[in-house]
Structures are given as C-alpha cells and as structure tokens.
C-alpha cells in the first residue's frame, strides 16, 4: 500500500538525528527514528546525520545494520548523509583507518577544517537548490578530497573545496542543513524520495 506522505527514517544511533526528523516533518514527510534492521523495512528514504562518525559506524555494526543498509541503498533507497554521514557513506577515508559503508565513490578527510572551535558558516550555491545561496554550517566537518567518475560535485566553498556530492540515489553534504531554518535541502531530498517512489510504482505497473 502506498503512503501519501513519504516515510523517511533518520538513523538515530548518535548525533543530530532529532533535528533532521523535525526538519523533514516540516516539509511534509512522515519522519521517524531508525535504530534496527526491522525499522528499515517500509521506509522510502533515509538520513544519516552529523555526529561522531567512528561511533556511528561502530553502532551500525553493533546493531547489525551494515548489510541491510548496504542492500537497501544499493537497491535504490534514497539517502542523505550530512557531516559524519558523508564519512559513513564514502568509499575511502584518507585520514583514519575506518571501514565506511562504501556507497558513494568519494574520498573523505575527517575533521579537515579543524576542531569545533574552528567551526564556520559560508553561503553556498548548491546544484538543484533554487533561490539565494544556502547558509552552510560546518562543525568539525569533513571535506571531499576526490570524486570517482560516478559521483558529481554539487557544492563547493569559495576556495574550491568540495562540500557536497551526489551519486544516483545518494546525496552527501559536509555541512549541517538541519541546523538552519532554511528547509530547502530537506525539501530537495523529499523530492528525491518522491521521484524514487514514482519510478518504483511505474516499474511495478509496467
């Protein structure tokens, strides 16, 4: 049975998951916290929030989520990863010996802008986001050092540093869209989820 509102889970193991749930609800999604493989069933999209990437990856394995996550995402589940979520979803981490999920073909450097006291904000032009620049909030943020041929850059800092990429059903941002009142990134992700639902429905009836 198709739900009228897209059902978007937010991985709630650690980090800023509550803020994502609130933002997604504001833009019309049925959003809720996800912690177990069973709770992945029936969702139309997923967010991996900012937080501590080493902790999130350890808890993903502890809760038995790694294989179910990889299977669902590779089967087309739309996913948004922000800050630590970028580290969790990448294929290679340049600065630390960690085992990411290997979903989006990018190389990431953790905490590349320095410690929390060196957090900053910058206006960004983001592909697919209409209107004025989006205010990016960077807190102990990773940078995207390199993109494979499948991934495309969707936002850079003024100095050229890559801070957002997309690949198929995956969108990742080094910044925290959940910490600003501007809901355009969450609305854009909901549009991705709706498009995926429409394709799935069309395939099922073809």
N, C-alpha and C positions, 0 to 999 in steps of 0.2 A: 504493500500500500504506500503510495507516495504522500509524504507530508507536504502541506502547503508552505511551511517555513523550513528552510534548510536547517538540518541538525548538525551543528558544528561543535565538536569536542575540543577542549583545551587540556593538554597534558598537564596534570596537576600534581606533579611529584615534588616540585620545588620551584621557587621563582615567582614571577608576576602573573600567575595564571588568573587570579580573580579580576585583575584589571582588563584582561582580554575578554573574559566572559561578559563583563559589563559592557564593554565597547561593542561586542558582537550583538548583544541583545538590543542595544540602542539602534543598530542598523537593520534590525528585523530578523535576526537569526534566532533559532532555538538553541542556545548555547549552554553547555554544562561541563563539569569537570570530569576528566577521564583518568583512571589510575590502573585499570586492569585490562587484560586482553578481552574479557567479556564486554567491557564498556566500549570497546572499539567497534563492536558489531552495530550495524544500523546507522552509523554516522555518515554524513555526506561530505565532511571536511574535518581537518584537524589543525590545531595550532600548537607549536612547541614554543613556549615563552622564553623570555630572558630569565636569567638566574645564574647559577653556577654550573657550567657545562659538565665538569667532571662528576659532580653529584648527580645531575640529571641522567647522565649515561650509566652510572653505576646503578641507579634506581631502575632505569629501563631494564637492565639485565636482572636485577633482583626480583622485579615484578613479572618477569617472563614476557616482556613487551617487545623485545628486539625483533624476533622473527615475524610476529603478527604485524608490527608496524611496517617492516620492510615489504612484506607481502601485500598489504593493503595499498601502500603508496605506489609500489611498482605496478599494481593493477589499475592505477589511475586515481586514487583518492587524493583530492586537492589538499595541499598542506602549506601552511605559512610558518616559517621559522624566524624568530626575532632574537637578535643578540646571541645568547647562548644557543638558541635554536639553530642558528647558522652553523655553529660548531658541531652540534649533534648530527646535522644532516649532510655535512660535507663528505667528500671522499678522502681528503688529506689534510692533516693538521701540521703546519710547518714547525711549530714551536714546542709541541708537547707530545709525549708518547701516549696517545689515546686511541681508542677504537670507535670511531664515529659510525653512523649508520650507513654511510656510503651511498647516499641517494642522489645528491646533486654534484655534478663534476666540477668542483671548485677546490682550491687550496686556501686554507684559512690560517691566519695568525691570531691566536687568542690574546686578549688584553693588549692589543697592539698600540693603543693610544695611551697606555699607562694606567696608573692606579685610579681609584674612584675620585680622588681629589682633582684629577685632571680630566674629569668629565666635561663635556661641552655640548653646545647646540649649534646647528647650522641649517640654513634654508636649502632645500633640495628640490631639484626638478626630477620627478620620477616618471618613467615611461608608463603610460596607461592611467596616470592620475591627472585629471584636468584641473584647471584653475591655477591659483597662485602657488608659489613654492610651498612645499611641506616642511614644517619645522621638525628636523630630526634631532632626537635626544640620544646622545652617545654616553653610555655609562660603562666603563671598563670594557669597551666594545671591541669585537674582533674586526679585522679588515680582511677583505677578499683579495688575496695576493695574485691569484691566477684563475682563469676560467677555461675549462675544456671546451671543445667545439660545440657540445650540446647546449651549454649554458650561455645566456646572453646578459650583458650588463644592463641594468635598468636605472641605476642611480650612481652618481659619483659626487665626492666633495669638490669644492672649487679647485683643490690642488690635484685632482685627477684620481684620488684614491677611490676604489670601487667599494660601495657600501650596500648595494642591493643587486641581486641576480634572480633570474627566472630560468626554469628548465621544465618544459612540458607542464605538469600539474603542480610544480613546486615554485614557491616564491620565498626568498630569504632576504632579510634586512638586518644590517649591523646595528641599526638604531631601534628605539623602542616606540612604536606608534601607539602603544597602549598608555603612554604617559602624557599624551597631549589630548586636548579636546577635539582636535581635528580628526574626524572619523573616516576620512577618505581612503586610507589604506585598508581598513577593515571592510569598508563598503566594496572596495575593489576585490578583496578576497571573497566576499559573499557572492559577487558577480561571477568569479571563477568557479565557485561551488555550484551556482545555479546553471552555468553553462555545462558543467560536467554532468549534472543531473539530467539536463535536456538531452545530451548526447546518449546517455545511458538508456533513457526512455525511448529515444528514436531507434537505438540498436535493438532494444527488446521487442519493438513492434515491427521491425523491418522484415 
